[in-house]
Amino acid sequence: MRYDFDTPIDRRGTGCIKFDRRPELDPYWVADMDFPSCPEILDALHRRVDHGIFGYAQAHEALEEAIDRYLRERHHATVGRDHRIHLGGLVPALSLAARAFCEPGEAVMTCTPVYPPFLGVHNDAGARLITVDHVLVDGRFTSDWQAMADAVTDDTRVFLLCNPQNPLGRVFSAAEVEEIARFCAGRGIVMVSDEIHCDLILDEDTTPHFSALSLPEDLRRNCITLLSPSKTWNIAGLGYAFAVAEDDSIRRRFATARGHTLSEINALSYYAAEAAYRHGEPWRQELLAYLRGNRAALDTFFAERLPELKCVPAEATYLAWIDGRALDGKSPAGFLEEEAGLFVSDGNFFQWPGWFRFNFACPRSRMIEGLEKIARAATRRT
């Protein structure tokens, strides 16, 4: 391999929340990677820093061209630049959607388990939250269509879709995405499709990503699609994302909801995003190969050493979703903190108590160290 994903890098004391929030614990929680970003991104940042001036910034032409090519080659979509909105992150975009389309007391809907901000942004609009659990069908989690139809209300205004799904690691099929889009369009609900993990598909031949950008036009115009290079190229701390909204009315309402609540996008993030989309593909392919190896090693470890803990096979992301009820029915994350000194993501925050999320985007030796700590704690439990 051209790039090194095996050498550990000490991140403690750098102000990163992963290692420095609970420095007494061994962290496998928040969704960033323990790998340096690709060299082309680092080079672009160095060049921009060498310029020496960091005033207010806007998206430059080379970034727009890189996004045009990315959307065309990766998603087979031609998107007018006037349909794009540059943002300082995807979580603010979820909040914007709630504020743009919900009046106080109206509802935001999503399916659980799900990335915790999905469960909180309704508060920014004074709205209600409706949640429906995903269900296991033929060994894969999918939407519970009947439960969704039973739960939705006449005043539901926004549906938040996470695709690929965090924490389940599901890559929803074209049929699934289209059914959700029809569910929304038929009820006057704006579908917001968060696709931040779409470039982290572990087997694109078997489970290709189907973007909301590929929906039929009548459904696509009822959607806001959210994209970012941040997770894939490990540049989340730089804060850059963009939204695509083809419908003029939806786009204006979404953009207007920003008001004066969001800061300017920083000058460095635009150049990191350009380099990722323009030069980052070879690094991405090697990253995916390494993550596939980690996932295979993790799956084997659980099957052979921890069969009492059920690990959902990840189709995308670098996050394993694990049924830990054999450790502790309410909080296996709390158990692992006390018994193994590990910091993993607690399923309670995803609205699924008894489960936990384990980040395997780290050198393989480090991943195995974390798994061994889980195994030793599980042995003491039994």
C-alpha positions as a printed Julia matrix, in Angstrom:
382×3 Matrix{Float64}:
   0.0     0.0     0.0
   1.15    3.52   -0.74
  -0.25    4.99    2.47
   0.49    3.96    6.05
  -2.55    3.11    8.2
  -0.66    0.85   10.62
   1.6     3.27   12.48
  -0.03    4.59   15.67
  -0.04    8.37   16.13
  -0.29    9.85   19.62
  -3.3    12.17   19.62
  -3.41   12.9    23.34
  -2.88   16.5    24.32
  -3.88   17.86   20.9
  -7.3    19.04   22.05
  -9.15   16.31   20.16
 -12.33   15.29   21.95
 -11.78   11.61   21.18
  -8.71   11.26   23.41
  -8.79   14.36   25.59
 -12.41   14.45   26.77
 -11.87   11.43   29.05
  -8.08   11.02   29.06
  -8.23    8.27   31.7
 -10.08    6.0    29.23
  -9.05    4.19   26.05
 -11.3     5.76   23.36
 -13.18    3.97   20.57
 -16.18    6.28   20.51
 -16.59    9.46   18.45
 -16.61    9.05   14.66
 -13.23   10.29   13.58
 -10.27    8.2    12.47
  -6.84    7.72   14.02
  -5.2     8.11   10.59
  -3.58   11.24    9.19
  -5.48   12.72    6.29
  -4.21   12.14    2.76
  -1.0    13.99    1.84
  -2.63   16.03   -0.93
  -4.97   17.59    1.63
  -2.07   18.37    3.95
  -0.15   19.92    1.06
  -3.13   22.11    0.12
  -3.45   23.3     3.7
   0.26   24.12    3.9
   0.04   26.16    0.72
  -2.96   28.08    2.01
  -1.29   28.7     5.38
   1.85   29.95    3.62
  -0.25   32.68    2.02
  -0.53   34.12    5.5
  -3.9    35.91    5.35
  -7.09   34.31    6.67
  -9.87   36.8     6.09
 -13.51   36.03    5.43
 -13.73   33.33    2.79
 -16.08   32.06    0.12
 -16.06   28.96   -2.06
 -13.48   29.51   -4.8
 -13.84   28.4    -8.41
 -11.51   25.4    -8.09
 -13.65   24.02   -5.25
 -16.84   24.47   -7.26
 -15.24   22.64  -10.18
 -14.09   19.82   -7.88
 -17.6    19.43   -6.47
 -19.08   19.46   -9.98
 -16.79   16.58  -10.96
 -17.36   14.69   -7.71
 -21.15   14.84   -8.1
 -20.93   13.84  -11.75
 -18.49   10.95  -11.32
 -19.51    9.66   -7.9
 -23.27   10.23   -7.93
 -23.95   10.53  -11.68
 -25.68   13.82  -10.92
 -25.47   17.19  -12.6
 -26.31   19.81  -10.0
 -26.53   23.51  -10.74
 -24.26   25.55   -8.53
 -27.21   27.73   -7.58
 -28.8    24.61   -6.06
 -25.91   24.18   -3.61
 -25.53   25.79   -0.19
 -22.12   25.74    1.48
 -22.22   25.02    5.22
 -19.89   24.77    8.18
 -21.07   21.25    9.03
 -23.91   18.76    8.71
 -25.34   18.97   12.24
 -26.14   22.67   11.76
 -27.87   21.67    8.52
 -30.17   19.29   10.42
 -31.04   22.11   12.79
 -31.63   24.46    9.86
 -34.07   22.01    8.33
 -36.08   21.74   11.53
 -36.19   25.52   11.92
 -36.97   26.12    8.26
 -39.96   23.84    7.92
 -41.41   23.36   11.41
 -43.56   25.72   13.42
 -43.46   25.24   17.19
 -45.39   22.11   18.13
 -45.08   20.47   14.7
 -43.05   17.3    14.22
 -39.73   16.0    12.97
 -39.57   12.26   12.22
 -36.66    9.81   12.04
 -35.86    6.11   12.51
 -33.77    4.73   15.34
 -31.12    3.88   16.37
 -29.6     6.98   14.85
 -26.79    9.49   15.27
 -27.74   11.43   18.43
 -28.1    14.95   16.91
 -31.0    13.57   14.84
 -32.78   13.14   18.15
 -32.19   16.68   19.37
 -32.43   19.19   16.54
 -36.23   19.38   16.8
 -35.69   21.3    20.04
 -34.11   24.14   18.05
 -37.47   24.65   16.35
 -39.67   24.01   19.37
 -40.93   20.96   17.49
 -41.85   17.41   18.58
 -39.88   14.3    17.72
 -41.4    11.12   16.28
 -39.19    8.05   16.2
 -39.74    4.57   14.77
 -37.34    1.69   15.3
 -35.63   -0.04   12.4
 -36.49   -3.74   12.22
 -34.43   -6.8    11.35
 -35.64   -8.49    8.15
 -33.72  -11.44    6.67
 -30.64  -10.52    8.69
 -30.57   -6.81    7.71
 -32.07   -3.78    9.4
 -34.6    -1.83    7.38
 -37.52    0.57    7.84
 -40.7    -0.59    9.53
 -43.09    0.77    6.93
 -46.29   -0.01    8.82
 -44.99    1.48   12.05
 -43.95    4.61   10.16
 -47.41    4.96    8.64
 -48.99    4.5    12.06
 -46.69    7.02   13.77
 -46.67    9.88   11.27
 -48.99   12.8    11.98
 -50.65   15.43    9.83
 -48.29   18.06   11.23
 -45.06   16.13   10.52
 -42.95   18.48    8.42
 -39.46   16.95    8.17
 -38.08   13.42    7.86
 -34.39   12.96    8.69
 -32.8    10.07    6.78
 -29.3     8.82    7.6
 -27.92    6.95    4.57
 -25.54    5.17    4.95
 -27.01    4.62    8.37
 -25.12    5.53   11.52
 -24.83    3.4    13.67
 -26.33    0.42   11.81
 -23.87    0.63    8.93
 -26.66   -0.09    6.44
 -26.46    1.09    2.84
 -30.09    1.51    1.88
 -31.07    0.23   -1.55
 -32.58    2.35   -4.31
 -35.97    0.78   -3.58
 -35.73    1.63    0.12
 -34.69    5.25   -0.47
 -37.42    5.72   -3.06
 -40.05    4.26   -0.74
 -39.03    6.68    2.02
 -39.08    9.56   -0.48
 -42.6     8.6    -1.61
 -43.7     8.26    2.01
 -42.57   11.87    2.54
 -43.72   13.41   -0.72
 -47.2    11.95   -0.4
 -47.62   13.63    2.99
 -46.01   16.98    2.28
 -42.92   16.14    4.4
 -39.51   17.45    3.37
 -36.98   14.6     3.28
 -33.49   15.53    4.48
 -30.95   12.9     3.42
 -27.71   13.01    5.42
 -25.18   11.17    3.25
 -21.99   12.08    5.11
 -20.79    8.43    5.09
 -21.58    7.81    1.41
 -17.91    7.56    0.39
 -17.23    4.9     3.04
 -19.06    2.0     1.39
 -17.04   -1.13    2.15
 -18.24   -3.19   -0.84
 -19.58   -0.94   -3.56
 -20.27   -3.85   -5.92
 -22.6    -5.56   -3.45
 -24.13   -2.53   -1.71
 -23.71    0.56   -3.89
 -24.78    3.89   -2.43
 -28.04    5.25   -3.8
 -28.17    8.99   -3.26
 -31.29   11.08   -2.98
 -29.74   12.97   -5.9
 -30.63    9.95   -8.05
 -34.34    9.9    -7.2
 -36.94   10.63   -9.88
 -37.29   14.37  -10.36
 -40.65   14.71   -8.62
 -39.24   13.08   -5.48
 -35.83   14.7    -5.73
 -37.37   18.16   -5.64
 -38.88   17.34   -2.25
 -35.44   16.58   -0.8
 -32.44   18.27    0.7
 -29.29   16.17    0.27
 -26.4    16.76    2.66
 -22.83   15.86    1.68
 -19.35   16.4     3.07
 -15.78   15.14    2.66
 -15.26   15.29    6.42
 -15.73   11.68    7.55
 -14.09   10.04    4.55
 -10.89   12.1     4.54
 -10.78   12.67    8.33
 -11.15   16.45    8.19
 -14.27   16.83   10.35
 -12.55   19.33   12.62
 -12.21   21.76    9.71
 -15.98   22.06    9.39
 -17.21   21.94    5.79
 -20.32   20.47    4.15
 -22.81   21.4     1.48
 -26.5    20.93    0.84
 -28.24   20.34   -2.47
 -31.84   21.51   -2.82
 -33.29   21.69   -6.33
 -36.67   23.18   -5.43
 -36.45   26.97   -5.23
 -38.96   27.31   -2.41
 -37.35   24.61   -0.25
 -33.87   26.0    -0.89
 -34.88   29.58   -0.02
 -36.59   28.52    3.2
 -33.63   26.38    4.2
 -31.08   29.11    3.45
 -33.12   31.84    5.13
 -33.32   29.83    8.36
 -29.6    30.42    8.86
 -30.28   33.99    9.92
 -27.23   35.16   11.84
 -26.82   31.95   13.83
 -24.02   30.3    11.84
 -20.42   31.45   11.7
 -18.5    32.04    8.49
 -16.92   28.94    6.93
 -13.2    29.03    7.64
 -10.74   29.71    4.86
  -8.8    26.46    5.31
 -11.8    24.15    5.07
 -12.59   25.16    1.49
  -9.09   24.18    0.35
  -9.15   20.9     2.26
 -12.48   20.02    0.61
 -11.15   20.89   -2.84
  -8.07   18.7    -2.36
 -10.19   15.81   -1.05
 -12.55   15.84   -4.02
  -9.84   16.58   -6.59
  -6.97   14.38   -5.41
  -8.23   12.11   -2.63
  -9.53    9.1    -4.54
  -6.37    6.9    -4.4
  -6.13    7.49   -0.64
  -9.84    6.71   -0.24
  -9.49    3.39   -2.03
  -6.58    2.32    0.17
  -8.47    3.47    3.27
 -11.44    1.32    2.26
  -9.21   -1.7     1.74
  -7.74   -1.22    5.21
 -11.16   -0.74    6.8
 -12.41   -3.91    5.11
  -9.52   -5.76    6.72
 -10.35   -4.27   10.1
 -14.01   -5.14    9.73
 -13.19   -8.74    8.8
 -10.85   -9.08   11.78
 -13.47   -7.55   14.09
 -16.24   -9.83   12.8
 -14.01  -12.88   13.28
 -13.09  -11.77   16.8
 -16.71  -11.44   17.85
 -17.71  -14.74   16.24
 -14.88  -16.69   17.87
 -14.27  -14.89   21.17
 -17.48  -13.0    21.95
 -20.37  -14.99   20.44
 -22.69  -13.75   23.18
 -22.37  -10.22   21.75
 -24.07   -9.79   18.37
 -22.22   -7.47   16.03
 -24.25   -6.05   13.12
 -22.29   -6.59    9.86
 -21.22   -3.12    8.67
 -21.87   -2.39    4.99
 -20.49    1.14    5.36
 -18.76    3.45    7.84
 -16.04    2.42   10.29
 -18.48    1.96   13.15
 -19.55   -1.4    14.56
 -22.99   -1.58   16.18
 -23.01   -4.23   18.89
 -25.76   -5.8    20.98
 -24.17   -5.7    24.43
 -27.13   -6.79   26.53
 -25.23   -9.9    27.6
 -22.82   -7.52   29.37
 -25.37   -5.08   30.77
 -28.96   -4.73   29.66
 -29.1    -0.98   30.28
 -25.61    0.32   29.55
 -22.89   -1.98   28.27
 -20.89    1.19   27.56
 -20.96    1.99   31.26
 -19.93   -1.57   32.07
 -16.97   -1.37   29.65
 -15.91    1.95   31.12
 -15.82    0.49   34.62
 -14.49   -2.98   33.85
 -12.26   -2.4    30.8
 -11.34    1.27   30.92
 -12.87    1.76   27.47
 -14.75    4.74   26.08
 -17.32    3.5    23.55
 -20.53    5.15   22.37
 -23.52    4.35   24.58
 -26.58    3.01   22.78
 -28.8     5.05   25.06
 -27.76    8.16   23.14
 -28.94    6.51   19.9
 -32.23    5.58   21.61
 -31.31    1.87   21.75
 -30.29    0.94   25.31
 -28.29   -2.26   25.66
 -26.22   -1.6    22.52
 -22.93    0.19   21.96
 -20.92    1.55   19.03
 -17.24    0.73   18.5
 -15.03    2.78   16.16
 -12.62    0.53   14.24
 -10.93    3.28   12.17
  -7.54    2.89   13.81
  -4.39    0.82   13.32
  -5.35   -2.86   13.39
  -3.11   -3.55   16.36
  -4.89   -0.86   18.35
  -8.31   -2.2    17.35
  -7.34   -5.68   18.56
  -6.14   -4.2    21.87
  -9.6    -2.71   22.41
 -11.35   -5.95   21.49
  -9.13   -7.9    23.88
 -10.16   -5.54   26.69
 -13.82   -6.22   25.88
 -13.16   -9.97   25.89
 -11.4    -9.87   29.26
 -14.23   -7.8    30.77
 -16.82  -10.2    29.34
 -14.97  -13.17   30.83
 -14.99  -11.58   34.26
 -18.72  -10.9    33.82
 -19.46  -14.57   33.25
